[in-house]
Amino acid sequence: MHKNSNATRSVAVIGGGIGGLVVALKLIQEGYKVTIIEKQNFVGGIATSFHHGDYIMDVGPHVLTFPTKSEITDEIISIVEEENLIDLPSMSNLYKTYFQGSFFTPGTPISKIFTTLGIGFSFRAFRSYFISKCKNLFKSKFHTIDEYMIASYGEFLYNIWFKNYIKLQFTGSDYSLKNIVNSYPGLSLKSIILIIFTKKSHVALTDNISKIRSSQFNKYPKLGMLFLIQKIQDRITDKGGKIFLNSTITSITHNSPKKITFEQNNQKNELNIDAIIYALPPKLAIQWFPNPLQPSPPKNLAQNAIMVFLFVDSPGLFDWWVINFNQPDLIFFRISQQNFLSKNICPKNKTLLCIEIMCNDNDEISKYEDSKLLSIVLSDLKKIDILNNETIDSKILKFNNFYIDSQMSSNPQQQEIYNFINSHKQEYLMGVLQDSGNSSDSNPSQSNAGFHSAFLNAAEIVKKINLDFTKK
Ligand SMILES: Cc1cc2nc3c(=O)[nH]c(=O)nc-3n(C[C@H](O)[C@H](O)[C@H](O)COP(=O)(O)OP(=O)(O)OC[C@H]3O[C@@H](n4cnc5c(N)ncnc54)[C@H](O)[C@@H]3O)c2cc1C
């Protein structure tokens, strides 16, 4: 279809996260009239940055998970422009996992972990494993995750490592026995022998990030993710796209002619459009449709985030970027030194530390005052020798439903909503895009990573819209 023939066709994009922005830009490039309606007073959604004095705090994605070379990679470079990107060192060296007082790199062979943790630890782990194996020798069916994991790995390793680890890994998604069994096939005696005598690692014990990250586009916008978002936003508005922020949608008419009514600053607006794209999580998008999916309303599996940003009066606290924790005795599950990625997001000789805490509405922690949260964070950081006596200023940001279930394909409820919305003429659900970090050169089309998927899905939706209008 010729681009000019789209000039009178209007499309509304609901949600101005990276997904909504990219699809809006691509539609404008195809000649459509595009309007973005966003609930917040900023675009970017999860992918955004906040300013605090001279600091720029990135709350969501910190990596452009793209293959090293691809059409999409070229597209992102042309948007951000090469001079605004900085090269990152190999990503596999940037992550560590803290376990029992030691820091491990992803992919560390299990034998090395046991050697590091000492003979006492190894003895307890193996003894507990063998006892569990003997107890469950003839058992083939398990009823709970605890039962299955203890039978597979032993009580000691389960309690000390897996219990918390799998909860973190399955945050916001289907934490069911079936999924756990598929993800963590138990350790057989044969695999134990292999572990002892080879350099084998285990996906759960050492986060197999190294392979993934080595084939990645290792660049980062030197002024943080917001810079990239603003570049896309500028392109949209420069080309005539409209963005309504702070807007509350009050109704959507799905039949032709389609109509969206929304309020912005107490003012009622009406938009007549030809097509609608829902660029937000399926369970949010479904609110504008009459209750079609009874009797099972979508479950909310998302977790809230408390992000404690520390502005530290010292040039660097450790020599890498991220440390993952899964110790219930520490309040956080991840900390990252944001200035490790770009010195420009932080004044010279200072450190910007981001501490992530995950909780749900019912957790005690979600009711804590900021001062209490800060004092626990500081004391935990001192406990593991990350902080000493540096001068620290802080800012705490809280986000609801931040860690989300975004794997549409593995969640039948989300898939159901996706199919339902897409069954409406000229309506398209983009959904929220998953970050698995799995953007690889060998098979870029299989990438699930958030930013990469935003570009892939946007191109797909534009193709569909063009085709649907041709058929009309
Ligand atoms: C901690 C973290 C780290 C991540 N790291 C990476 C990474 O390194 N690399 C990577 O590629 N991806 C990463 N991701 C994933 C990536 O951030 C997401 O996949 C991506 O930002 C999702 O974009 P989206 O536009 O689909 O959704 P969102 O960003 O959620 O956008 C949805 C938008 O819809 C708006 N909205 C909601 N309700 C309404 C309503 N009623 N009306 C109007 N608007 C509404 C929201 O305000 C929001 O702006 C990470 C995610 C997290 C949480």
The ligand as an SDF file (V2000), in Angstrom:
LIG
                    3D

 53 58  0  0  0  0  0  0  0  0999 V2000
   13.6790   -3.9160   36.1920 C   0  0  0  0  0  0  0  0  0  0  0  0
   13.5170   -4.1630   34.7130 C   0  0  0  0  0  0  0  0  0  0  0  0
   14.6360   -4.3080   33.9200 C   0  0  0  0  0  0  0  0  0  0  0  0
   14.4920   -4.5130   32.5590 C   0  0  0  0  0  0  0  0  0  0  0  0
   15.6180   -4.6180   31.7960 N   0  0  0  0  0  0  0  0  0  0  0  0
   15.5120   -4.7110   30.4570 C   0  0  0  0  0  0  0  0  0  0  0  0
   16.6620   -4.6890   29.6420 C   0  0  0  0  0  0  0  0  0  0  0  0
   17.7610   -4.6030   30.1600 O   0  0  0  0  0  0  0  0  0  0  0  0
   16.4950   -4.7510   28.2970 N   0  0  0  0  0  0  0  0  0  0  0  0
   15.2610   -4.8170   27.7160 C   0  0  0  0  0  0  0  0  0  0  0  0
   15.1860   -4.8470   26.4840 O   0  0  0  0  0  0  0  0  0  0  0  0
   14.1580   -4.8400   28.4640 N   0  0  0  0  0  0  0  0  0  0  0  0
   14.2480   -4.7820   29.8180 C   0  0  0  0  0  0  0  0  0  0  0  0
   13.1310   -4.7850   30.5970 N   0  0  0  0  0  0  0  0  0  0  0  0
   11.8470   -4.9610   29.9570 C   0  0  0  0  0  0  0  0  0  0  0  0
   11.3890   -3.6720   29.3370 C   0  0  0  0  0  0  0  0  0  0  0  0
   11.5080   -2.6290   30.2610 O   0  0  0  0  0  0  0  0  0  0  0  0
    9.9310   -3.8450   28.9900 C   0  0  0  0  0  0  0  0  0  0  0  0
    9.7920   -4.9750   28.1810 O   0  0  0  0  0  0  0  0  0  0  0  0
    9.4240   -2.6540   28.1980 C   0  0  0  0  0  0  0  0  0  0  0  0
    9.8490   -1.4270   28.7590 O   0  0  0  0  0  0  0  0  0  0  0  0
    7.9250   -2.7560   28.1950 C   0  0  0  0  0  0  0  0  0  0  0  0
    7.4380   -1.7440   27.3760 O   0  0  0  0  0  0  0  0  0  0  0  0
    5.9040   -1.6510   27.0260 P   0  0  0  0  0  0  0  0  0  0  0  0
    5.7040   -0.4270   26.2440 O   0  0  0  0  0  0  0  0  0  0  0  0
    5.4620   -2.9140   26.4320 O   0  0  0  0  0  0  0  0  0  0  0  0
    5.1890   -1.5570   28.4650 O   0  0  0  0  0  0  0  0  0  0  0  0
    5.1800   -0.4040   29.5590 P   0  0  0  0  0  0  0  0  0  0  0  0
    6.5170    0.2250   29.6830 O   0  0  0  0  0  0  0  0  0  0  0  0
    4.5620   -0.9870   30.7740 O   0  0  0  0  0  0  0  0  0  0  0  0
    4.1910    0.6530   28.9350 O   0  0  0  0  0  0  0  0  0  0  0  0
    2.8070    0.6120   29.1250 C   0  0  0  0  0  0  0  0  0  0  0  0
    2.3260    2.0480   29.1580 C   0  0  0  0  0  0  0  0  0  0  0  0
    0.9170    2.0380   29.2760 O   0  0  0  0  0  0  0  0  0  0  0  0
    0.5330    3.0720   30.1640 C   0  0  0  0  0  0  0  0  0  0  0  0
   -0.7930    2.7890   30.6940 N   0  0  0  0  0  0  0  0  0  0  0  0
   -1.1560    1.8940   31.6400 C   0  0  0  0  0  0  0  0  0  0  0  0
   -2.4680    1.9540   31.8660 N   0  0  0  0  0  0  0  0  0  0  0  0
   -2.9690    2.9050   31.0360 C   0  0  0  0  0  0  0  0  0  0  0  0
   -4.2660    3.4250   30.8020 C   0  0  0  0  0  0  0  0  0  0  0  0
   -5.3360    3.0010   31.4800 N   0  0  0  0  0  0  0  0  0  0  0  0
   -4.4090    4.4070   29.8850 N   0  0  0  0  0  0  0  0  0  0  0  0
   -3.3520    4.8600   29.1850 C   0  0  0  0  0  0  0  0  0  0  0  0
   -2.0730    4.4020   29.3710 N   0  0  0  0  0  0  0  0  0  0  0  0
   -1.8980    3.4390   30.2790 C   0  0  0  0  0  0  0  0  0  0  0  0
    1.6220    3.0300   31.2350 C   0  0  0  0  0  0  0  0  0  0  0  0
    1.6530    4.2140   31.9880 O   0  0  0  0  0  0  0  0  0  0  0  0
    2.8640    2.8260   30.3680 C   0  0  0  0  0  0  0  0  0  0  0  0
    3.4130    4.0440   29.9470 O   0  0  0  0  0  0  0  0  0  0  0  0
   13.2200   -4.5990   31.9760 C   0  0  0  0  0  0  0  0  0  0  0  0
   12.0830   -4.4710   32.7740 C   0  0  0  0  0  0  0  0  0  0  0  0
   12.2220   -4.2540   34.1260 C   0  0  0  0  0  0  0  0  0  0  0  0
   10.9810   -4.1120   34.9690 C   0  0  0  0  0  0  0  0  0  0  0  0
  1  2  1  0
  2  3  1  0
  2 52  2  0
  3  4  2  0
  4  5  1  0
  4 50  1  0
  5  6  2  0
  6  7  1  0
  6 13  1  0
  7  8  2  0
  7  9  1  0
  9 10  1  0
 10 11  2  0
 10 12  1  0
 12 13  2  0
 13 14  1  0
 14 15  1  0
 14 50  1  0
 15 16  1  0
 16 17  1  0
 16 18  1  0
 18 19  1  0
 18 20  1  0
 20 21  1  0
 20 22  1  0
 22 23  1  0
 23 24  1  0
 24 25  2  0
 24 26  1  0
 24 27  1  0
 27 28  1  0
 28 29  2  0
 28 30  1  0
 28 31  1  0
 31 32  1  0
 32 33  1  0
 33 34  1  0
 33 48  1  0
 34 35  1  0
 35 36  1  0
 35 46  1  0
 36 37  1  0
 36 45  1  0
 37 38  2  0
 38 39  1  0
 39 40  1  0
 39 45  2  0
 40 41  1  0
 40 42  2  0
 42 43  1  0
 43 44  2  0
 44 45  1  0
 46 47  1  0
 46 48  1  0
 48 49  1  0
 50 51  2  0
 51 52  1  0
 52 53  1  0
M  END
$$$$
